[in-house]
Amino acid sequence: MEDSPDKKSLRSLLLEKRDNTSFDLMKIVSEKMQKKIKKINAFRDAQKIGAYYPIGSEILTQDIIQELLSNGKDVFLPKVIGENIEFRKISDFSSLEKGSFDIMEPKDDCEIDNNLDVILVPTVGISPIGVRLGYGHGFYDKFLGEHKTTTISLTLEKQIVKNIPKSEHDVIIDWIVTEDRIFETQR
């Protein structure tokens, strides 16, 4: 899946913006999002939840993952397999190891289940109507194109952009959670 030059330049601008956010501020906004996300019924009622382990300046999801595990929810993280991702169940953080792109991924012996109730999708930028800008590898768009589930983007308010060029394969995100608000995308 080839990226347009517009998407590439927007991605580097948004990553630079996000990378300039201090770790202390990132901890604060991540805690706010952890509280806000529980207001989404689809998330609160879900049993099988896909999440991701943060890299770089991504929203810190470790506390969300820990709280889900403590509440008896089934938590699945993505593992890159060739050109695709699959979700594998973790029981705690010791179920993880460094994988593709130096991202913490579930170990090979973790159970695979791609039929999830809700998935937290890593986001570089997003438009109010739910067009998401990821890292440009297309893993999530490919996965979400084949597996219908409720999607939630955890993102900083400053990562919401009025317009992101939509490609044919882009999957629209259902919910956006920022440090300030929660909203369902306008479909």
C-alpha positions as CSV (number, residue, x, y, z in Angstrom):
1,M,0.0,0.0,0.0
2,E,1.8,3.1,-1.3
3,D,1.4,6.3,0.6
4,S,0.7,9.6,-1.1
5,P,3.3,12.4,-0.7
6,D,0.6,14.4,1.2
7,K,0.2,11.7,3.8
8,K,4.0,11.3,4.1
9,S,4.6,15.0,4.9
10,L,1.5,15.2,7.2
11,R,2.8,12.2,9.0
12,S,6.2,13.6,9.6
13,L,4.7,17.0,10.7
14,L,2.3,15.2,13.2
15,L,5.0,12.9,14.5
16,E,7.3,15.9,15.2
17,K,4.5,17.6,17.0
18,R,3.7,14.6,19.1
19,D,7.4,13.8,19.8
20,N,7.8,17.3,21.3
21,T,5.3,16.5,24.0
22,S,7.0,16.0,27.3
23,F,6.9,12.5,29.0
24,D,5.2,14.1,32.1
25,L,2.5,15.6,30.0
26,M,2.1,12.3,28.2
27,K,1.5,10.6,31.5
28,I,-1.1,13.1,32.5
29,V,-3.1,12.9,29.2
30,S,-2.8,9.1,29.1
31,E,-4.4,9.0,32.6
32,K,-7.2,11.3,31.5
33,M,-7.8,9.0,28.4
34,Q,-7.8,5.9,30.7
35,K,-10.7,7.5,32.6
36,K,-12.6,8.8,29.5
37,I,-12.5,5.6,27.5
38,K,-14.7,3.8,30.1
39,K,-17.5,6.1,29.1
40,I,-17.8,4.3,25.7
41,N,-20.2,1.4,26.2
42,A,-18.6,-0.7,23.5
43,F,-15.3,-0.5,25.4
44,R,-16.8,-1.0,28.9
45,D,-19.0,-4.0,27.8
46,A,-16.2,-5.6,25.7
47,Q,-14.7,-8.9,26.9
48,K,-12.0,-9.3,24.2
49,I,-10.1,-6.1,23.7
50,G,-7.2,-5.4,21.3
51,A,-4.7,-3.0,22.5
52,Y,-1.1,-2.0,21.6
53,Y,2.1,-1.5,23.6
54,P,3.3,2.1,23.0
55,I,6.4,3.1,21.1
56,G,8.0,6.5,20.9
57,S,5.6,9.3,21.8
58,E,2.4,7.2,21.6
59,I,-0.3,7.4,24.3
60,L,0.9,5.3,27.3
61,T,-1.4,2.3,27.2
62,Q,0.3,0.1,29.9
63,D,-2.1,1.3,32.7
64,I,-5.1,0.6,30.5
65,I,-3.8,-2.8,29.7
66,Q,-3.1,-3.6,33.3
67,E,-6.5,-2.4,34.5
68,L,-8.2,-4.5,31.8
69,L,-6.2,-7.6,32.9
70,S,-7.0,-6.9,36.6
71,N,-10.7,-6.7,35.7
72,G,-10.7,-10.1,34.1
73,K,-10.9,-8.9,30.5
74,D,-9.2,-10.8,27.7
75,V,-6.4,-8.5,26.3
76,F,-4.9,-9.1,22.9
77,L,-1.9,-7.3,21.3
78,P,-0.8,-7.3,17.7
79,K,2.1,-9.4,16.4
80,V,3.5,-8.7,12.9
81,I,3.5,-11.8,10.7
82,G,5.0,-11.0,7.3
83,E,2.7,-8.3,5.8
84,N,-0.1,-8.8,8.3
85,I,-0.8,-8.5,12.0
86,E,-2.6,-11.0,14.2
87,F,-3.8,-10.5,17.7
88,R,-2.6,-12.7,20.5
89,K,-3.9,-13.0,24.1
90,I,-1.6,-11.9,26.9
91,S,-1.9,-12.7,30.6
92,D,0.5,-10.0,31.8
93,F,3.5,-8.0,30.5
94,S,5.8,-11.1,30.8
95,S,3.8,-12.5,27.8
96,L,5.6,-9.9,25.6
97,E,9.0,-9.8,23.8
98,K,10.6,-7.4,21.4
99,G,9.3,-8.0,17.9
100,S,9.1,-6.3,14.6
101,F,10.1,-2.6,14.5
102,D,11.4,-3.1,18.1
103,I,7.8,-3.1,19.4
104,M,6.8,-5.3,22.3
105,E,4.7,-8.1,20.9
106,P,3.1,-11.3,22.3
107,K,5.3,-14.3,22.3
108,D,4.8,-17.1,19.8
109,D,3.0,-19.4,22.4
110,C,0.2,-16.8,23.0
111,E,-3.2,-17.8,21.8
112,I,-4.3,-16.2,18.5
113,D,-7.8,-14.7,18.3
114,N,-8.6,-12.0,15.6
115,N,-12.3,-11.9,16.5
116,L,-12.3,-9.0,19.0
117,D,-15.0,-6.9,20.5
118,V,-13.0,-3.6,20.3
119,I,-9.6,-2.5,19.2
120,L,-7.5,0.5,20.4
121,V,-5.7,1.6,17.2
122,P,-2.4,3.5,17.3
123,T,-2.8,6.8,15.6
124,V,-0.4,9.4,14.3
125,G,-3.2,11.8,13.2
126,I,-6.9,11.6,12.6
127,S,-9.7,13.7,11.1
128,P,-13.0,14.4,13.0
129,I,-14.7,12.0,10.6
130,G,-12.4,9.2,11.5
131,V,-9.9,9.0,8.7
132,R,-6.8,7.8,10.5
133,L,-3.1,8.4,9.6
134,G,-0.9,5.6,10.9
135,Y,2.7,4.8,10.3
136,G,2.2,4.0,6.6
137,H,2.7,0.2,6.7
138,G,-1.1,-0.5,6.3
139,F,-1.2,-3.3,8.9
140,Y,-4.2,-2.0,10.8
141,D,-6.2,-1.0,7.6
142,K,-5.6,-4.5,6.2
143,F,-6.6,-6.2,9.4
144,L,-9.7,-4.0,10.0
145,G,-10.7,-4.4,6.4
146,E,-11.0,-8.1,7.0
147,H,-12.3,-8.1,10.7
148,K,-15.2,-6.0,11.6
149,T,-15.0,-4.6,15.1
150,T,-15.4,-1.4,17.1
151,T,-12.3,0.8,16.8
152,I,-11.1,3.5,19.2
153,S,-8.3,5.9,18.6
154,L,-6.4,7.4,21.6
155,T,-4.8,10.6,20.4
156,L,-3.8,14.0,21.5
157,E,-6.1,16.8,20.7
158,K,-3.3,18.4,18.7
159,Q,-3.2,15.3,16.4
160,I,-6.7,15.9,15.1
161,V,-6.5,17.4,11.7
162,K,-9.3,18.9,9.7
163,N,-8.6,16.8,6.6
164,I,-6.5,13.7,6.0
165,P,-6.4,12.4,2.4
166,K,-8.4,9.1,2.4
167,S,-7.1,6.2,0.4
168,E,-9.3,3.4,-0.9
169,H,-8.0,0.9,1.8
170,D,-8.3,3.3,4.8
171,V,-10.7,2.1,7.5
172,I,-12.7,4.7,9.3
173,I,-12.2,4.7,13.1
174,D,-15.5,4.7,15.2
175,W,-14.4,6.6,18.3
176,I,-11.8,9.2,19.1
177,V,-10.6,9.8,22.7
178,T,-8.4,12.8,23.5
179,E,-7.3,14.4,26.8
180,D,-10.3,16.8,26.4
181,R,-13.1,14.8,24.9
182,I,-14.7,11.6,23.5
183,F,-16.7,11.5,20.4
184,E,-18.1,9.1,17.8
185,T,-16.9,10.0,14.3
186,Q,-19.5,11.4,11.9
187,R,-20.4,8.6,9.6
